[in-house]
Amino acid sequence: MRNSGWGSVLLDQGKTPEEWLQVFAARGIKLSARTIRAEARRLGACRMLGNAMILLPEHIDRIFTEPAPKAVKPSSPPLPSLSRDRRSPSSAAEGDRLYEEHLERKCSRATESAEDYLRRRQQAGKRKSSRHLPKKGS
């Protein structure tokens, strides 16, 4: 690599993500600085000093040649009652109905547990405790 000007590869060839955006835009590539920063951090393909990020051409090459991370599959399949099949109007209506029933059950459980909690609080307030009685002679 030939160094011109500063005598430093980093200073001569390094650019901020915003400067690289201009290079990409000239070639019709639409990216955001945030995307470039995130990928550079994920791959360790950058030079950092504090919050300042400098990318060399080899960092950009690495960002574009590394495969994107694979999506993580959920550990369990979604509940069938919550899936919505939009292929036909009858299945969509059925999916909506099942979803509404699910929400109703969920809300009723929350209401029941709140009522139980309030009952326990009320009963606890009725208990006689020496802590709450006034001291004799005061």
MDTraj code that builds the backbone (N, CA, C; nanometers):
import mdtraj as md
import numpy as np

residues = "MET ARG ASN SER GLY TRP GLY SER VAL LEU LEU ASP GLN GLY LYS THR PRO GLU GLU TRP LEU GLN VAL PHE ALA ALA ARG GLY ILE LYS LEU SER ALA ARG THR ILE ARG ALA GLU ALA ARG ARG LEU GLY ALA CYS ARG MET LEU GLY ASN ALA MET ILE LEU LEU PRO GLU HIS ILE ASP ARG ILE PHE THR GLU PRO ALA PRO LYS ALA VAL LYS PRO SER SER PRO PRO LEU PRO SER LEU SER ARG ASP ARG ARG SER PRO SER SER ALA ALA GLU GLY ASP ARG LEU TYR GLU GLU HIS LEU GLU ARG LYS CYS SER ARG ALA THR GLU SER ALA GLU ASP TYR LEU ARG ARG ARG GLN GLN ALA GLY LYS ARG LYS SER SER ARG HIS LEU PRO LYS LYS GLY SER".split()
xyz = np.array([
    [0.0838, -0.1182, 0.0000],
    [0.0000, 0.0000, 0.0000],
    [0.0877, 0.1236, 0.0000],
    [0.0470, 0.2160, -0.0796],
    [0.1231, 0.3397, -0.0882],
    [0.0617, 0.4428, 0.0048],
    [0.1425, 0.5041, 0.0860],
    [0.0963, 0.6079, 0.1761],
    [0.1227, 0.7429, 0.1116],
    [0.0234, 0.8266, 0.1081],
    [0.0434, 0.9607, 0.0547],
    [-0.0009, 1.0617, 0.1582],
    [0.0635, 1.1709, 0.1611],
    [0.0214, 1.2781, 0.2504],
    [0.0702, 1.2600, 0.3922],
    [-0.0022, 1.1885, 0.4717],
    [0.0239, 1.1792, 0.6153],
    [0.1273, 1.0728, 0.6506],
    [0.1489, 0.9778, 0.5652],
    [0.2424, 0.8715, 0.5981],
    [0.1787, 0.7631, 0.6835],
    [0.0469, 0.7632, 0.6917],
    [-0.0261, 0.6645, 0.7705],
    [-0.1373, 0.6064, 0.6853],
    [-0.1451, 0.4755, 0.6791],
    [-0.2504, 0.4107, 0.6022],
    [-0.3871, 0.4499, 0.6586],
    [-0.3968, 0.4527, 0.7901],
    [-0.5236, 0.4859, 0.8545],
    [-0.5687, 0.6270, 0.8184],
    [-0.4765, 0.7219, 0.8212],
    [-0.5133, 0.8598, 0.7890],
    [-0.5309, 0.8819, 0.6395],
    [-0.4552, 0.8103, 0.5566],
    [-0.4642, 0.8295, 0.4123],
    [-0.5857, 0.7595, 0.3515],
    [-0.6156, 0.6371, 0.3952],
    [-0.7211, 0.5585, 0.3325],
    [-0.8453, 0.5416, 0.4193],
    [-0.8321, 0.5670, 0.5489],
    [-0.9448, 0.5488, 0.6394],
    [-1.0490, 0.6578, 0.6236],
    [-1.1745, 0.6170, 0.6382],
    [-1.2863, 0.7109, 0.6278],
    [-1.3883, 0.6759, 0.7347],
    [-1.4678, 0.7741, 0.7719],
    [-1.5780, 0.7501, 0.8643],
    [-1.6905, 0.6815, 0.7881],
    [-1.7834, 0.6191, 0.8574],
    [-1.8977, 0.5584, 0.7870],
    [-1.9737, 0.6605, 0.7011],
    [-1.9839, 0.7835, 0.7481],
    [-2.0525, 0.8866, 0.6699],
    [-1.9783, 0.9173, 0.5397],
    [-1.8460, 0.9171, 0.5440],
    [-1.7681, 0.9388, 0.4223],
    [-1.7825, 0.8222, 0.3251],
    [-1.7899, 0.6992, 0.3785],
    [-1.8105, 0.5828, 0.2926],
    [-1.9485, 0.5882, 0.2280],
    [-2.0485, 0.6474, 0.2956],
    [-2.1822, 0.6595, 0.2374],
    [-2.1783, 0.7370, 0.1062],
    [-2.0965, 0.8416, 0.1019],
    [-2.0839, 0.9208, -0.0205],
    [-2.0264, 0.8363, -0.1347],
    [-1.9301, 0.7515, -0.1014],
    [-1.8709, 0.6626, -0.2022],
    [-1.9771, 0.5654, -0.2540],
    [-2.0540, 0.5077, -0.1611],
    [-2.1578, 0.4125, -0.2009],
    [-2.2676, 0.4816, -0.2808],
    [-2.3081, 0.6005, -0.2386],
    [-2.4142, 0.6730, -0.3075],
    [-2.3746, 0.7039, -0.4517],
    [-2.2473, 0.7343, -0.4740],
    [-2.1998, 0.7616, -0.6098],
    [-2.2134, 0.6380, -0.6986],
    [-2.2164, 0.5206, -0.6379],
    [-2.2313, 0.3956, -0.7136],
    [-2.3747, 0.3430, -0.7096],
    [-2.4651, 0.4203, -0.6504],
    [-2.6057, 0.3802, -0.6462],
    [-2.6400, 0.2830, -0.5356],
    [-2.5529, 0.2704, -0.4360],
    [-2.5781, 0.1790, -0.3238],
    [-2.6347, 0.2611, -0.2086],
    [-2.7549, 0.2250, -0.1657],
    [-2.8193, 0.2991, -0.0572],
    [-2.8011, 0.2241, 0.0741],
    [-2.7305, 0.2849, 0.1652],
    [-2.7080, 0.2307, 0.2992],
    [-2.7212, 0.3448, 0.3982],
    [-2.7254, 0.3097, 0.5250],
    [-2.7218, 0.4126, 0.6281],
    [-2.5922, 0.3971, 0.7072],
    [-2.5476, 0.5062, 0.7661],
    [-2.4271, 0.5018, 0.8486],
    [-2.4473, 0.4062, 0.9650],
    [-2.5689, 0.4007, 1.0158],
    [-2.5997, 0.3114, 1.1279],
    [-2.5774, 0.1650, 1.0892],
    [-2.6204, 0.1273, 0.9681],
    [-2.6015, -0.0098, 0.9204],
    [-2.4537, -0.0425, 0.9071],
    [-2.3791, 0.0497, 0.8494],
    [-2.2352, 0.0273, 0.8322],
    [-2.1681, 0.0124, 0.9682],
    [-2.2021, 0.1000, 1.0614],
    [-2.1430, 0.0925, 1.1959],
    [-2.1761, -0.0400, 1.2646],
    [-2.3017, -0.0805, 1.2562],
    [-2.3445, -0.2046, 1.3226],
    [-2.2702, -0.3254, 1.2660],
    [-2.2613, -0.3340, 1.1344],
    [-2.1921, -0.4478, 1.0734],
    [-2.0428, -0.4445, 1.1042],
    [-1.9833, -0.3263, 1.1009],
    [-1.8406, -0.3149, 1.1313],
    [-1.8127, -0.3592, 1.2752],
    [-1.8981, -0.3189, 1.3671],
    [-1.8803, -0.3610, 1.5075],
    [-1.9002, -0.5112, 1.5218],
    [-2.0038, -0.5641, 1.4574],
    [-2.0344, -0.7074, 1.4674],
    [-1.9171, -0.7910, 1.4195],
    [-1.8519, -0.7466, 1.3115],
    [-1.7418, -0.8226, 1.2530],
    [-1.6053, -0.7837, 1.3095],
    [-1.6000, -0.6750, 1.3842],
    [-1.4706, -0.6258, 1.4312],
    [-1.3896, -0.5688, 1.3162],
    [-1.4572, -0.5242, 1.2113],
    [-1.3916, -0.4727, 1.0919],
    [-1.3885, -0.3207, 1.0962],
    [-1.3162, -0.2659, 1.1918],
    [-1.3069, -0.1202, 1.2040],
    [-1.1941, -0.0864, 1.3008],
    [-1.1598, 0.0387, 1.3033],
    [-1.0662, 0.0912, 1.4018],
    [-1.1420, 0.1922, 1.4845],
    [-1.1325, 0.1782, 1.6148],
    [-1.2059, 0.2667, 1.7055],
    [-1.1083, 0.3396, 1.7966],
    [-1.1366, 0.4649, 1.8208],
    [-1.0677, 0.5429, 1.9234],
    [-1.1764, 0.6221, 1.9928],
    [-1.2119, 0.5782, 2.1120],
    [-1.3280, 0.6369, 2.1796],
    [-1.4523, 0.5987, 2.1012],
    [-1.5299, 0.6997, 2.0639],
    [-1.6489, 0.6742, 1.9823],
    [-1.6230, 0.6920, 1.8335],
    [-1.5044, 0.7354, 1.7978],
    [-1.4721, 0.7593, 1.6574],
    [-1.4420, 0.6266, 1.5878],
    [-1.5070, 0.6055, 1.4735],
    [-1.4865, 0.4837, 1.3958],
    [-1.4242, 0.5210, 1.2614],
    [-1.3160, 0.4522, 1.2276],
    [-1.2504, 0.4690, 1.0985],
    [-1.2505, 0.3332, 1.0290],
    [-1.2900, 0.3343, 0.9018],
    [-1.2944, 0.2117, 0.8231],
    [-1.1958, 0.2216, 0.7082],
    [-1.1142, 0.1193, 0.6931],
    [-1.0203, 0.1086, 0.5816],
    [-1.0882, 0.0321, 0.4680],
    [-1.0349, 0.0404, 0.3484],
    [-1.0950, -0.0358, 0.2370],
    [-1.1062, -0.1858, 0.2662],
    [-1.0081, -0.2439, 0.3356],
    [-1.0187, -0.3875, 0.3662],
    [-1.1321, -0.4160, 0.4646],
    [-1.1652, -0.3189, 0.5508],
    [-1.2799, -0.3354, 0.6406],
    [-1.4098, -0.3379, 0.5606],
    [-1.4191, -0.2482, 0.4635],
    [-1.5389, -0.2432, 0.3779],
    [-1.5520, -0.3737, 0.2994],
    [-1.4402, -0.4242, 0.2470],
    [-1.4433, -0.5522, 0.1749],
    [-1.4952, -0.6635, 0.2647],
    [-1.4498, -0.6644, 0.3883],
    [-1.4920, -0.7688, 0.4821],
    [-1.6405, -0.7568, 0.5135],
    [-1.6878, -0.6344, 0.5317],
    [-1.8299, -0.6132, 0.5617],
    [-1.9165, -0.6681, 0.4486],
    [-1.8736, -0.6467, 0.3239],
    [-1.9536, -0.6911, 0.2102],
    [-1.9349, -0.8383, 0.1768],
    [-1.8285, -0.9020, 0.2233],
    [-1.8075, -1.0430, 0.1909],
    [-1.8529, -1.1371, 0.3010],
    [-1.8620, -1.0904, 0.4242],
    [-1.9077, -1.1762, 0.5342],
    [-2.0563, -1.2028, 0.5196],
    [-2.0987, -1.3254, 0.5460],
    [-2.2425, -1.3531, 0.5397],
    [-2.3142, -1.2854, 0.6558],
    [-2.4381, -1.2490, 0.6296],
    [-2.5203, -1.1887, 0.7347],
    [-2.5516, -1.2956, 0.8386],
    [-2.5730, -1.2551, 0.9641],
    [-2.6062, -1.3552, 1.0663],
    [-2.7392, -1.4214, 1.0338],
    [-2.7452, -1.5512, 1.0627],
    [-2.8680, -1.6251, 1.0374],
    [-2.9711, -1.5896, 1.1425],
    [-3.0965, -1.5857, 1.0997],
    [-3.2054, -1.5563, 1.1923],
    [-3.2183, -1.6718, 1.2911],
    [-3.2409, -1.6394, 1.4148],
    [-3.2577, -1.7398, 1.5191],
    [-3.4009, -1.7894, 1.5142],
    [-3.4149, -1.9211, 1.5066],
    [-3.5482, -1.9796, 1.5030],
    [-3.6058, -1.9801, 1.6445],
    [-3.7358, -1.9555, 1.6575],
    [-3.7956, -1.9604, 1.7909],
    [-3.7847, -2.1008, 1.8485],
    [-3.7720, -2.1086, 1.9799],
    [-3.7541, -2.2379, 2.0450],
    [-3.8802, -2.3229, 2.0403],
    [-3.9941, -2.2605, 2.0349],
    [-4.1176, -2.3372, 2.0264],
    [-4.2058, -2.2747, 1.9189],
    [-4.2878, -2.3557, 1.8541],
    [-4.3743, -2.3016, 1.7493],
    [-4.4805, -2.2102, 1.8095],
    [-4.5323, -2.1157, 1.7319],
    [-4.6365, -2.0287, 1.7848],
    [-4.7618, -2.1081, 1.8178],
    [-4.8385, -2.0560, 1.9101],
    [-4.9623, -2.1240, 1.9484],
    [-5.0570, -2.1288, 1.8293],
    [-5.1175, -2.2436, 1.8050],
    [-5.2070, -2.2527, 1.6903],
    [-5.3259, -2.1586, 1.7027],
    [-5.3708, -2.1294, 1.8251],
    [-5.4863, -2.0418, 1.8417],
    [-5.4536, -1.8982, 1.8035],
    [-5.3248, -1.8621, 1.7989],
    [-5.2874, -1.7258, 1.7669],
    [-5.2467, -1.7089, 1.6212],
    [-5.2295, -1.8196, 1.5486],
    [-5.1885, -1.8070, 1.4091],
    [-5.3074, -1.7594, 1.3276],
    [-5.2787, -1.6767, 1.2303],
    [-5.3854, -1.6223, 1.1481],
    [-5.3600, -1.6607, 1.0032],
    [-5.4434, -1.7445, 0.9517],
    [-5.4308, -1.7880, 0.8138],
    [-5.5189, -1.6971, 0.7290],
    [-5.4581, -1.6190, 0.6420],
    [-5.5322, -1.5207, 0.5631],
    [-5.5621, -1.5712, 0.4214],
    [-5.5590, -1.7031, 0.3992],
    [-5.5814, -1.7553, 0.2651],
    [-5.7281, -1.7467, 0.2243],
    [-5.8189, -1.7673, 0.3175],
    [-5.9606, -1.7591, 0.2838],
    [-6.0331, -1.6817, 0.3926],
    [-6.1434, -1.6157, 0.3578],
    [-6.2157, -1.5356, 0.4568],
    [-6.2630, -1.6170, 0.5764],
    [-6.3017, -1.7437, 0.5548],
    [-6.3526, -1.8223, 0.6670],
    [-6.2403, -1.8528, 0.7664],
    [-6.1197, -1.8841, 0.7181],
    [-6.0109, -1.9138, 0.8106],
    [-5.9635, -1.7871, 0.8798],
    [-5.9708, -1.6724, 0.8118],
    [-5.9327, -1.5460, 0.8752],
    [-6.0298, -1.5134, 0.9875],
    [-6.1578, -1.5336, 0.9623],
    [-6.2578, -1.5070, 1.0666],
    [-6.2377, -1.6021, 1.1838],
    [-6.2076, -1.7274, 1.1537],
    [-6.1824, -1.8253, 1.2603],
    [-6.0589, -1.7857, 1.3414],
    [-5.9540, -1.7405, 1.2724],
    [-5.8335, -1.6970, 1.3415],
    [-5.8606, -1.5772, 1.4305],
    [-5.9406, -1.4830, 1.3823],
    [-5.9767, -1.3664, 1.4633],
    [-6.0563, -1.4083, 1.5860],
    [-6.1493, -1.5015, 1.5664],
    [-6.2314, -1.5479, 1.6784],
    [-6.1446, -1.6155, 1.7849],
    [-6.0530, -1.7021, 1.7413],
    [-5.9653, -1.7705, 1.8362],
    [-5.8751, -1.6716, 1.9089],
    [-5.8286, -1.5712, 1.8385],
    [-5.7437, -1.4704, 1.9000],
    [-5.8211, -1.3919, 2.0053],
    [-5.9445, -1.3546, 1.9741],
    [-6.0282, -1.2822, 2.0708],
    [-6.0543, -1.3675, 2.1954],
    [-6.0800, -1.4968, 2.1755],
    [-6.1011, -1.5866, 2.2900],
    [-5.9756, -1.5944, 2.3761],
    [-5.8618, -1.6022, 2.3111],
    [-5.7353, -1.6066, 2.3846],
    [-5.7183, -1.4809, 2.4702],
    [-5.7442, -1.3650, 2.4108],
    [-5.7311, -1.2397, 2.4860],
    [-5.8292, -1.2338, 2.6023],
    [-5.9506, -1.2821, 2.5806],
    [-6.0522, -1.2813, 2.6864],
    [-6.0077, -1.3689, 2.8035],
    [-5.9558, -1.4901, 2.7730],
    [-5.9072, -1.5786, 2.8804],
    [-5.7915, -1.5133, 2.9555],
    [-5.7019, -1.4511, 2.8802],
    [-5.5858, -1.3866, 2.9417],
    [-5.6297, -1.2736, 3.0347],
    [-5.7245, -1.1928, 2.9910],
    [-5.7731, -1.0812, 3.0728],
    [-5.8468, -1.1313, 3.1967],
    [-5.9261, -1.2369, 3.1802],
    [-6.0005, -1.2874, 3.2956],
    [-5.9052, -1.3449, 3.3996],
    [-5.7961, -1.4103, 3.3557],
    [-5.6966, -1.4610, 3.4517],
    [-5.6308, -1.3455, 3.5267],
    [-5.6017, -1.2385, 3.4552],
    [-5.5394, -1.1229, 3.5191],
    [-5.6341, -1.0601, 3.6201],
    [-5.7629, -1.0524, 3.5854],
    [-5.8619, -0.9958, 3.6762],
    [-5.8750, -1.0820, 3.8005],
    [-5.8799, -1.2142, 3.7816],
    [-5.8910, -1.3047, 3.8962],
    [-5.7709, -1.2918, 3.9886],
    [-5.6522, -1.2848, 3.9335],
    [-5.5340, -1.2744, 4.0192],
    [-5.5313, -1.1394, 4.0903],
    [-5.5792, -1.0338, 4.0267],
    [-5.5846, -0.9028, 4.0927],
    [-5.6853, -0.9052, 4.2070],
    [-5.8003, -0.9691, 4.1843],
    [-5.9004, -0.9801, 4.2900],
    [-5.8463, -1.0610, 4.4075],
    [-5.7768, -1.1705, 4.3797],
    [-5.7158, -1.2509, 4.4865],
    [-5.6176, -1.1677, 4.5667],
    [-5.5370, -1.0919, 4.4993],
    [-5.4381, -1.0068, 4.5664],
    [-5.5074, -0.9056, 4.6574],
    [-5.6115, -0.8420, 4.6092],
    [-5.6821, -0.7423, 4.6893],
    [-5.7508, -0.8071, 4.8098],
    [-5.8062, -0.9286, 4.7906],
    [-5.8669, -1.0005, 4.9034],
    [-5.7636, -1.0299, 5.0118],
    [-5.6456, -1.0766, 4.9693],
    [-5.5396, -1.1061, 5.0675],
    [-5.4973, -0.9795, 5.1410],
    [-5.4863, -0.8698, 5.0711],
    [-5.4484, -0.7426, 5.1348],
    [-5.5536, -0.6989, 5.2364],
    [-5.6812, -0.7173, 5.1997],
    [-5.7888, -0.6770, 5.2887],
    [-5.7901, -0.7641, 5.4138],
    [-5.7704, -0.8951, 5.3984],
    [-5.7692, -0.9850, 5.5123],
    [-5.6480, -0.9587, 5.6009],
    [-5.5372, -0.9243, 5.5426],
    [-5.4172, -0.8959, 5.6213],
    [-5.4385, -0.7715, 5.7056],
    [-5.5176, -0.6776, 5.6585],
    [-5.5444, -0.5548, 5.7334],
    [-5.6331, -0.5788, 5.8537],
    [-5.7121, -0.6864, 5.8534],
    [-5.8029, -0.7169, 5.9639],
    [-5.7332, -0.7864, 6.0799],
    [-5.6159, -0.8405, 6.0579],
    [-5.5448, -0.9147, 6.1633],
    [-5.5002, -0.8200, 6.2725],
    [-5.5105, -0.8652, 6.3937],
    [-5.4652, -0.7864, 6.5077],
    [-5.3166, -0.8125, 6.5271],
    [-5.2433, -0.7085, 6.5393],
    [-5.1001, -0.7218, 6.5574],
    [-5.0568, -0.6250, 6.6658],
    [-4.9626, -0.6680, 6.7477],
    [-4.9149, -0.5802, 6.8544],
    [-4.8367, -0.4622, 6.7979],
    [-4.7925, -0.4759, 6.6768],
    [-4.7171, -0.3654, 6.6171],
    [-4.8045, -0.2439, 6.5980],
    [-4.9324, -0.2658, 6.5745],
    [-5.0202, -0.1542, 6.5412],
    [-5.0949, -0.0983, 6.6625],
    [-5.0836, -0.1653, 6.7777],
    [-5.1529, -0.1169, 6.8968],
    [-5.0710, -0.0069, 6.9637],
    [-5.1385, 0.0929, 7.0210],
    [-5.0636, 0.1989, 7.0903],
    [-4.9973, 0.1418, 7.2158],
    [-4.8830, 0.1975, 7.2499],
    [-4.8105, 0.1521, 7.3677],
    [-4.8845, 0.1972, 7.4934],
    [-4.8805, 0.1119, 7.5960],
    [-4.9463, 0.1455, 7.7208],
    [-4.8694, 0.2591, 7.7887],
    [-4.9417, 0.3531, 7.8395],
    [-4.8808, 0.4631, 7.9118],
    [-4.8432, 0.5806, 7.8203],
    [-4.8702, 0.5699, 7.6929],
    [-4.8361, 0.6819, 7.6055],
    [-4.9572, 0.7648, 7.5753],
])
top = md.Topology()
chain = top.add_chain()
for i, resn in enumerate(residues, 1):
    res = top.add_residue(resn, chain, resSeq=i)
    for name in ("N", "CA", "C"):
        top.add_atom(name, md.element.get_by_symbol(name[0]), res)
traj = md.Trajectory(xyz[None], top)
